[in-house]
Amino acid sequence: QVQLVESGGGLVHTGGSLMLSCAAFGYTSPYYTIGWFRQAPGKEREGVLCISNASGSTYYTDSVKGRFTISRDNAKNTVFLQMNSLKPEDTATYFCAADFFSIPAPITDCGYYKQRPGDMDYWGKGTLVTVSS
């Protein structure tokens, strides 16, 4: 059973930085699609960034372009979300979600999951990011 564990959330002032981690346990594969999503209180879930072996990194929202980046450490089976120049509107619980494949899966890349995040098989429990003004 695959388990995703997020960490790195916390309280930061406007303009500050945080790095979130999403560690995957129970399975590893060179074929993957892993996304970061966030949900603020009273708002719908929003895609943030995604990375896949098939299509590299993909921004799901323009609001984080130039401020957030995504990367993966294959050896550690961990995906990172580096968040810089944080704003109060970035306050949310951040979730990572993933699908892993035993064979190359070029169709189920980040573009596929942008419209179908619910199709991702594995979700973490989330980590809270609070940006104070």
C-alpha positions in Angstrom: 0.0 0.0 0.0 1.4 3.3 -1.0 1.5 6.0 1.6 2.2 9.7 1.0 3.4 11.9 3.8 3.7 15.6 3.5 5.8 17.8 5.8 7.3 21.2 6.0 4.2 23.3 6.5 4.0 26.1 9.1 3.5 29.7 9.8 5.5 32.3 7.8 5.3 36.0 7.2 4.5 37.5 3.9 7.5 37.3 1.6 8.9 34.3 3.4 9.7 30.8 2.1 8.8 27.3 2.9 9.8 23.9 1.3 7.2 21.2 1.5 8.1 17.6 1.1 6.0 14.6 0.0 7.6 11.3 0.7 6.2 8.2 -0.8 6.4 4.9 1.0 5.5 1.4 -0.2 6.2 1.7 -3.9 8.7 3.3 -6.2 8.8 3.6 -9.9 10.5 5.7 -12.6 7.1 6.3 -14.1 5.0 8.7 -12.0 2.8 11.7 -11.9 2.8 13.6 -8.6 0.9 16.8 -7.9 0.5 19.4 -5.2 -2.9 20.7 -4.5 -4.2 23.1 -1.9 -7.4 23.9 -0.2 -8.1 27.1 1.7 -10.9 27.3 4.3 -14.2 27.7 2.5 -12.7 27.3 -0.9 -12.5 24.5 -3.4 -9.4 22.5 -3.9 -7.0 24.0 -6.4 -4.1 22.4 -8.3 -0.8 24.1 -7.7 2.0 22.2 -9.5 2.7 18.8 -10.9 5.7 16.7 -12.0 5.7 13.6 -14.1 8.4 11.6 -15.8 6.4 12.0 -19.0 6.0 15.7 -19.1 8.2 17.3 -16.6 6.7 20.0 -14.4 3.4 21.8 -15.1 1.9 24.7 -13.3 -1.8 24.3 -12.5 -2.3 27.9 -11.5 -0.7 31.0 -12.8 -0.8 32.6 -9.3 2.3 30.7 -8.2 4.4 31.1 -11.4 7.7 32.7 -10.6 7.4 31.9 -6.9 6.9 28.1 -6.6 8.9 25.3 -8.1 8.6 21.5 -7.9 11.3 18.9 -7.9 11.8 15.2 -7.2 14.6 13.4 -5.5 14.4 9.9 -7.0 16.7 8.3 -4.6 14.6 9.5 -1.7 11.3 8.9 -3.5 10.4 12.4 -2.4 8.9 15.4 -4.2 9.5 19.0 -3.0 7.5 22.1 -3.4 9.7 25.2 -2.9 7.5 28.2 -2.1 9.1 31.6 -2.2 7.6 35.1 -1.9 4.7 33.7 0.0 1.5 35.7 0.2 -1.5 35.6 2.6 -3.6 34.1 -0.3 -1.3 31.1 -0.3 -2.6 30.1 3.1 -4.1 26.6 2.7 -3.7 23.0 3.5 -1.4 21.6 0.9 -1.8 18.0 -0.3 0.3 15.8 -2.5 -1.2 13.2 -4.7 0.3 10.6 -6.9 0.0 7.8 -9.4 2.8 5.4 -10.1 3.0 3.2 -13.1 4.8 -0.1 -13.8 5.3 0.9 -17.5 5.6 4.2 -19.3 2.2 6.1 -19.2 2.5 9.1 -21.4 -1.2 9.8 -21.4 -1.6 10.0 -17.7 0.8 12.9 -17.3 0.2 16.2 -15.5 -2.1 17.5 -18.2 -4.4 14.6 -17.8 -4.7 15.1 -14.0 -5.2 18.8 -14.3 -8.8 18.1 -15.2 -9.1 14.9 -13.3 -7.3 15.2 -9.9 -9.7 12.8 -8.4 -8.2 10.1 -10.6 -5.0 10.1 -8.6 -4.9 7.0 -6.6 -2.9 8.2 -3.6 -3.3 11.3 -1.5 -1.5 12.5 1.6 -3.2 13.9 4.6 -1.9 17.4 4.0 0.2 20.0 5.7 -1.0 23.4 6.7 0.7 26.6 5.4 -0.3 29.9 7.0 1.1 33.1 5.7 0.6 36.1 7.9 0.3 39.6 6.6 
